[in-house]
Amino acid sequence: MAKKASISITDVLSKYKANNETEMLSTGSLTLDQVLGGGTNKGSMYVFWGEQGSGKSTCASQIVRTYCREGKKVLFIDAEKALNNIQQDSFGLTPYIENGQLVILNVDNFVELTEIVKASANDDFDFELVVLDSITSVHVFQDVEDFDILSNQPAQHAKQSQGVLTLMRTIFTNKGITSIIIAHARANITMQATPYTPDNKMAGGFALRHIPDVLLQVKAGAKLKRDNGEVYGQIVRVTAEKNKFAVPFNTKEVELIFGRGISMRDEIIKMSIKYGFITTGGGGIY
């Protein structure tokens, strides 16, 4: 005789009812907001991936600065040890570090990263944005002595990436913590290469595509130069390869200024010209 269930369907529906309410915050860039569908959604996971120097970390720093300006606390997990004092000053992050709004932690391996993620489940964890730069730089081995160059490191890294991202998604979604993961590109090695096969793909395994809500590919374009030939920035193309909040495959180009990020003032001027709100002539803008 079958045992009668001790929990009612009403209890089940009440316990596991989905919360579809979203709270959106601008990235601080009108163009990035258009790609994302308005900005970042509370409790959602975003992955920026691309080649070295494409602008991934700059886009993330742009969002970090915007969150801090809005009075929100941000945790930056720096696996690349790249957010030094010079970078902090150039992106305008130093005041937020000094007042405790922005906290930077360094990690080396997945054990340390998992420890931080588990701590985020505690009630005293009051950060509203967590940035990981980058998951590709997190080591599989815990100690240098454990490193074996002949072991299957790529497979181990993909497996541990999936585990920690799943943990982050579970905890962060329940607590309404937005997360940004930065990943690198690697050569696309395939036995069935065709003229349409991309030159590179995202490192870290398929989990990085399935787990996040939004997947953004960042590509560097033409360099921006002054009249004297000095390079001061570059065009960056951002494509939403996956987007649960807006139409996917939306692509936009932004002007990224080295050491400053994306200027909303420049975006407003260019969009105003594009849509005819202002016009240009020989004497300037009208």
C-alpha positions as CSV (number, residue, x, y, z in Angstrom):
1,M,0.0,0.0,0.0
2,A,1.4,3.3,-1.1
3,K,2.4,5.7,1.7
4,K,0.3,8.9,1.9
5,A,2.3,12.0,1.1
6,S,2.8,14.1,4.2
7,I,3.0,17.4,2.3
8,S,0.2,19.0,0.4
9,I,0.3,20.5,-3.1
10,T,-0.5,23.9,-1.5
11,D,2.7,23.6,0.6
12,V,4.7,22.7,-2.5
13,L,3.4,25.5,-4.6
14,S,4.0,28.0,-1.8
15,K,7.5,26.8,-1.1
16,Y,8.7,26.7,-4.7
17,K,6.7,29.5,-6.3
18,A,8.9,31.4,-8.7
19,N,9.6,35.1,-8.1
20,N,9.5,36.8,-11.5
21,E,9.8,40.4,-10.2
22,T,13.0,42.1,-11.5
23,E,14.7,45.3,-10.4
24,M,16.8,46.9,-13.2
25,L,19.8,49.2,-12.8
26,S,21.6,51.1,-15.6
27,T,25.1,50.1,-16.5
28,G,26.1,53.8,-16.8
29,S,26.3,53.3,-20.6
30,L,23.3,54.0,-22.9
31,T,24.7,51.6,-25.5
32,L,25.3,48.7,-23.0
33,D,21.8,49.3,-21.6
34,Q,20.4,48.8,-25.2
35,V,22.3,45.5,-25.6
36,L,21.1,44.2,-22.3
37,G,17.5,45.4,-22.6
38,G,17.7,48.3,-20.2
39,G,20.4,47.5,-17.7
40,T,21.4,44.8,-15.3
41,N,18.7,42.8,-13.5
42,K,18.9,42.2,-9.7
43,G,19.9,38.6,-8.9
44,S,21.0,37.8,-12.5
45,M,24.3,36.4,-13.8
46,Y,26.2,38.0,-16.7
47,V,29.2,36.7,-18.5
48,F,31.5,38.9,-20.6
49,W,34.0,37.0,-22.8
50,G,36.5,37.9,-25.4
51,E,40.1,38.1,-26.3
52,Q,42.8,39.9,-24.3
53,G,42.5,43.6,-24.5
54,S,39.0,43.5,-26.0
55,G,37.4,45.6,-23.2
56,K,35.8,43.0,-20.9
57,S,37.2,44.3,-17.6
58,T,36.6,47.9,-18.6
59,C,32.9,47.1,-19.2
60,A,32.7,45.4,-15.8
61,S,34.5,48.3,-14.1
62,Q,31.9,50.7,-15.7
63,I,29.1,48.7,-14.1
64,V,31.0,48.6,-10.8
65,R,31.3,52.3,-10.7
66,T,27.6,52.8,-11.5
67,Y,26.6,50.5,-8.7
68,C,28.8,52.4,-6.2
69,R,27.5,55.7,-7.4
70,E,24.0,54.4,-6.6
71,G,25.1,53.6,-3.0
72,K,25.3,49.9,-3.4
73,K,28.1,47.6,-2.1
74,V,30.2,45.7,-4.6
75,L,32.6,42.7,-4.1
76,F,35.3,42.4,-6.7
77,I,37.0,39.0,-6.8
78,D,40.3,39.6,-8.6
79,A,41.8,36.3,-9.7
80,E,44.1,38.1,-12.2
81,K,45.5,40.5,-9.6
82,A,45.0,43.3,-12.2
83,L,42.9,45.9,-10.4
84,N,45.9,47.7,-8.9
85,N,46.0,51.2,-7.5
86,I,46.6,52.7,-11.0
87,Q,43.5,51.0,-12.4
88,Q,41.4,51.9,-9.3
89,D,42.3,55.6,-9.7
90,S,41.8,55.8,-13.4
91,F,38.3,54.2,-13.2
92,G,37.4,56.5,-10.3
93,L,37.0,53.5,-7.8
94,T,39.4,54.7,-5.1
95,P,36.8,56.7,-3.1
96,Y,34.5,53.8,-3.0
97,I,37.3,51.5,-1.7
98,E,38.1,54.0,1.0
99,N,34.5,54.3,2.2
100,G,34.0,50.5,2.2
101,Q,31.5,50.3,-0.7
102,L,33.9,48.4,-2.9
103,V,35.8,45.5,-1.5
104,I,38.5,43.7,-3.5
105,L,39.6,40.1,-2.7
106,N,42.3,38.1,-4.4
107,V,41.9,34.4,-5.0
108,D,44.2,31.8,-6.6
109,N,42.2,28.6,-6.8
110,F,38.7,27.1,-6.8
111,V,38.9,26.2,-3.1
112,E,39.3,29.8,-2.1
113,L,36.7,31.0,-4.6
114,T,34.2,28.4,-3.3
115,E,34.8,29.5,0.3
116,I,33.9,33.1,-0.6
117,V,30.8,32.0,-2.5
118,K,29.6,29.9,0.4
119,A,30.1,32.8,2.8
120,S,27.7,34.9,0.6
121,A,24.9,32.7,2.0
122,N,25.3,34.3,5.4
123,D,22.8,37.0,6.5
124,D,25.6,39.5,7.1
125,F,26.7,39.3,3.4
126,D,25.3,42.7,2.1
127,F,26.9,43.0,-1.3
128,E,24.5,43.7,-4.2
129,L,27.0,43.0,-7.0
130,V,29.8,40.4,-7.2
131,V,32.4,40.6,-10.0
132,L,34.8,37.7,-10.8
133,D,37.7,38.7,-13.0
134,S,38.3,36.1,-14.4
135,I,37.1,32.6,-14.0
136,T,39.6,31.5,-16.6
137,S,42.4,32.6,-14.3
138,V,41.3,30.6,-11.2
139,H,43.6,27.7,-10.7
140,V,42.5,24.0,-10.5
141,F,45.3,23.1,-8.2
142,Q,45.4,24.4,-4.6
143,D,49.2,24.2,-4.1
144,V,52.1,24.6,-6.5
145,E,53.3,21.2,-5.5
146,D,50.0,19.7,-6.7
147,F,50.4,20.9,-10.3
148,D,50.9,18.2,-12.8
149,I,51.6,19.5,-16.3
150,L,50.6,16.1,-17.8
151,S,47.2,16.0,-16.1
152,N,44.0,16.9,-17.9
153,Q,43.8,20.5,-16.7
154,P,41.3,21.9,-19.2
155,A,38.7,19.2,-18.4
156,Q,39.3,19.7,-14.6
157,H,38.9,23.5,-15.0
158,A,35.6,23.2,-16.9
159,K,34.2,20.8,-14.3
160,Q,35.1,23.0,-11.4
161,S,33.9,26.1,-13.2
162,Q,30.5,24.5,-13.6
163,G,30.4,23.6,-10.0
164,V,31.3,27.0,-8.6
165,L,29.0,28.8,-11.1
166,T,26.1,26.6,-10.2
167,L,26.7,27.4,-6.5
168,M,26.9,31.1,-7.3
169,R,23.7,31.0,-9.3
170,T,21.8,29.2,-6.5
171,I,22.9,31.5,-3.7
172,F,23.0,34.8,-5.6
173,T,19.5,34.3,-7.2
174,N,17.9,33.6,-3.8
175,K,19.5,36.6,-2.2
176,G,19.1,39.0,-5.2
177,I,22.8,39.4,-5.8
178,T,23.8,40.4,-9.3
179,S,27.0,38.8,-10.6
180,I,29.4,39.5,-13.5
181,I,31.8,36.8,-14.6
182,I,34.6,37.6,-17.0
183,A,36.0,34.8,-19.2
184,H,38.7,34.5,-21.8
185,A,38.7,33.3,-25.4
186,R,40.7,30.4,-26.7
187,A,41.6,29.0,-30.1
188,N,38.8,27.1,-31.7
189,I,40.4,23.8,-32.5
190,T,38.1,21.5,-34.4
191,M,38.5,18.6,-36.9
192,Q,35.6,19.9,-39.0
193,A,36.8,23.5,-39.6
194,T,34.9,25.4,-42.3
195,P,35.1,28.9,-43.7
196,Y,32.3,29.8,-41.3
197,T,34.0,28.3,-38.2
198,P,34.9,31.1,-35.7
199,D,38.6,31.5,-34.9
200,N,38.0,31.3,-31.2
201,K,35.5,30.2,-28.6
202,M,34.9,30.9,-24.9
203,A,37.2,29.0,-22.5
204,G,35.8,27.1,-19.5
205,G,33.4,24.6,-21.0
206,F,29.7,24.8,-22.0
207,A,28.6,25.5,-18.5
208,L,29.6,29.1,-19.0
209,R,27.0,29.3,-21.7
210,H,24.1,27.5,-20.0
211,I,24.2,28.8,-16.5
212,P,24.3,32.6,-16.9
213,D,21.2,34.7,-17.8
214,V,23.1,36.9,-20.3
215,L,26.2,36.0,-22.4
216,L,28.1,38.9,-23.9
217,Q,30.9,38.6,-26.4
218,V,33.2,41.6,-26.5
219,K,35.4,42.3,-29.6
220,A,37.9,45.0,-30.1
221,G,37.6,47.1,-33.2
222,A,39.4,50.1,-34.7
223,K,41.7,52.2,-32.5
224,L,40.7,55.8,-31.6
225,K,43.5,58.2,-32.4
226,R,44.2,61.9,-31.8
227,D,45.4,64.2,-34.5
228,N,49.0,63.6,-33.5
229,G,48.5,59.8,-33.9
230,E,48.3,59.0,-30.2
231,V,45.9,56.1,-29.5
232,Y,43.5,57.0,-26.7
233,G,40.8,54.3,-27.0
234,Q,39.1,51.8,-29.3
235,I,35.8,50.8,-30.7
236,V,34.3,47.8,-28.9
237,R,31.6,45.6,-30.3
238,V,29.3,44.0,-27.8
239,T,27.0,41.1,-28.8
240,A,24.4,39.5,-26.6
241,E,24.8,35.9,-27.7
242,K,22.2,34.9,-25.0
243,N,19.8,37.2,-23.2
244,K,16.8,36.1,-21.1
245,F,15.6,39.7,-20.6
246,A,15.6,41.0,-24.2
247,V,16.0,40.0,-27.8
248,P,19.3,38.0,-28.2
249,F,22.0,38.6,-30.8
250,N,21.7,42.4,-30.4
251,T,25.0,44.0,-31.3
252,K,26.1,47.6,-30.5
253,E,29.4,49.4,-30.8
254,V,30.8,51.7,-28.1
255,E,33.8,54.0,-27.8
256,L,36.0,52.8,-25.0
257,I,38.4,55.4,-23.6
258,F,41.5,53.9,-22.1
259,G,41.7,54.5,-18.3
260,R,38.2,56.1,-18.3
261,G,35.7,53.6,-19.6
262,I,32.6,54.5,-21.7
263,S,31.6,58.2,-21.6
264,M,27.8,58.7,-21.3
265,R,28.3,62.3,-22.4
266,D,29.8,61.2,-25.7
267,E,27.0,58.6,-26.1
268,I,24.3,61.2,-25.5
269,I,25.8,63.6,-28.1
270,K,26.2,60.9,-30.7
271,M,22.7,59.5,-30.2
272,S,21.3,63.0,-30.3
273,I,23.0,63.5,-33.7
274,K,21.9,60.1,-35.0
275,Y,18.2,60.6,-34.1
276,G,18.1,64.2,-35.3
277,F,17.7,66.0,-31.9
278,I,20.8,68.1,-32.7
279,T,22.6,68.8,-36.0
280,T,26.2,69.5,-36.8
281,G,27.7,72.0,-39.1
282,G,30.9,73.8,-40.0
283,G,30.7,75.8,-36.7
284,G,29.9,72.9,-34.4
285,I,26.8,71.3,-32.9
286,Y,23.4,73.0,-33.1
